[in-house]
Amino acid sequence: MVDGVSGGGARTWDFFVSYTGADRRWAEWVAWQLEDAGYQVLIQAWDFAPRL
């Protein structure tokens, strides 16, 4: 796996960080720590874009 993509082309993650608006800063800190440790993290604030 490289950059969260498996051999079949599907994205994979080690962790999904879910949170409410009030906890966004904590969730981003947790995600940052996990990524710094080498894990692939999916977090709404970084990985989801609004649909137009």
C-alpha positions as protocol buffer text, in pm:
chain_id: "A"
residue {
  index: 1
  type: MET
  ca { x: 0 y: 0 z: 0 }
}
residue {
  index: 2
  type: VAL
  ca { x: 132 y: 344 z: -93 }
}
residue {
  index: 3
  type: ASP
  ca { x: -46 y: 666 z: 5 }
}
residue {
  index: 4
  type: GLY
  ca { x: -352 y: 477 z: 125 }
}
residue {
  index: 5
  type: VAL
  ca { x: -408 y: 294 z: -204 }
}
residue {
  index: 6
  type: SER
  ca { x: -415 y: -86 z: -210 }
}
residue {
  index: 7
  type: GLY
  ca { x: -287 y: -297 z: -498 }
}
residue {
  index: 8
  type: GLY
  ca { x: -638 y: -306 z: -645 }
}
residue {
  index: 9
  type: GLY
  ca { x: -656 y: 74 z: -659 }
}
residue {
  index: 10
  type: ALA
  ca { x: -906 y: 113 z: -373 }
}
residue {
  index: 11
  type: ARG
  ca { x: -814 y: 356 z: -96 }
}
residue {
  index: 12
  type: THR
  ca { x: -757 y: 204 z: 244 }
}
residue {
  index: 13
  type: TRP
  ca { x: -715 y: 366 z: 582 }
}
residue {
  index: 14
  type: ASP
  ca { x: -593 y: 254 z: 920 }
}
residue {
  index: 15
  type: PHE
  ca { x: -822 y: 495 z: 1110 }
}
residue {
  index: 16
  type: PHE
  ca { x: -1138 y: 694 z: 1050 }
}
residue {
  index: 17
  type: VAL
  ca { x: -1162 y: 991 z: 1285 }
}
residue {
  index: 18
  type: SER
  ca { x: -1521 y: 1096 z: 1347 }
}
residue {
  index: 19
  type: TYR
  ca { x: -1615 y: 1405 z: 1544 }
}
residue {
  index: 20
  type: THR
  ca { x: -1875 y: 1677 z: 1603 }
}
residue {
  index: 21
  type: GLY
  ca { x: -1812 y: 2043 z: 1529 }
}
residue {
  index: 22
  type: ALA
  ca { x: -1722 y: 2121 z: 1889 }
}
residue {
  index: 23
  type: ASP
  ca { x: -1444 y: 1860 z: 1881 }
}
residue {
  index: 24
  type: ARG
  ca { x: -1289 y: 1940 z: 1543 }
}
residue {
  index: 25
  type: ARG
  ca { x: -963 y: 2075 z: 1690 }
}
residue {
  index: 26
  type: TRP
  ca { x: -914 y: 1762 z: 1903 }
}
residue {
  index: 27
  type: ALA
  ca { x: -998 y: 1536 z: 1608 }
}
residue {
  index: 28
  type: GLU
  ca { x: -746 y: 1713 z: 1386 }
}
residue {
  index: 29
  type: TRP
  ca { x: -482 y: 1682 z: 1657 }
}
residue {
  index: 30
  type: VAL
  ca { x: -551 y: 1308 z: 1692 }
}
residue {
  index: 31
  type: ALA
  ca { x: -540 y: 1261 z: 1314 }
}
residue {
  index: 32
  type: TRP
  ca { x: -214 y: 1457 z: 1294 }
}
residue {
  index: 33
  type: GLN
  ca { x: -56 y: 1237 z: 1563 }
}
residue {
  index: 34
  type: LEU
  ca { x: -168 y: 919 z: 1386 }
}
residue {
  index: 35
  type: GLU
  ca { x: -37 y: 1036 z: 1048 }
}
residue {
  index: 36
  type: ASP
  ca { x: 291 y: 1143 z: 1208 }
}
residue {
  index: 37
  type: ALA
  ca { x: 321 y: 787 z: 1343 }
}
residue {
  index: 38
  type: GLY
  ca { x: 284 y: 651 z: 988 }
}
residue {
  index: 39
  type: TYR
  ca { x: -84 y: 557 z: 977 }
}
residue {
  index: 40
  type: GLN
  ca { x: -329 y: 638 z: 698 }
}
residue {
  index: 41
  type: VAL
  ca { x: -611 y: 849 z: 844 }
}
residue {
  index: 42
  type: LEU
  ca { x: -947 y: 949 z: 700 }
}
residue {
  index: 43
  type: ILE
  ca { x: -1089 y: 1266 z: 860 }
}
residue {
  index: 44
  type: GLN
  ca { x: -1374 y: 1478 z: 731 }
}
residue {
  index: 45
  type: ALA
  ca { x: -1193 y: 1811 z: 769 }
}
residue {
  index: 46
  type: TRP
  ca { x: -911 y: 1701 z: 536 }
}
residue {
  index: 47
  type: ASP
  ca { x: -1053 y: 1432 z: 311 }
}
residue {
  index: 48
  type: PHE
  ca { x: -1408 y: 1532 z: 217 }
}
residue {
  index: 49
  type: ALA
  ca { x: -1489 y: 1806 z: -32 }
}
residue {
  index: 50
  type: PRO
  ca { x: -1831 y: 1962 z: -75 }
}
residue {
  index: 51
  type: ARG
  ca { x: -2024 y: 1844 z: -379 }
}
residue {
  index: 52
  type: LEU
  ca { x: -2113 y: 2116 z: -623 }
}
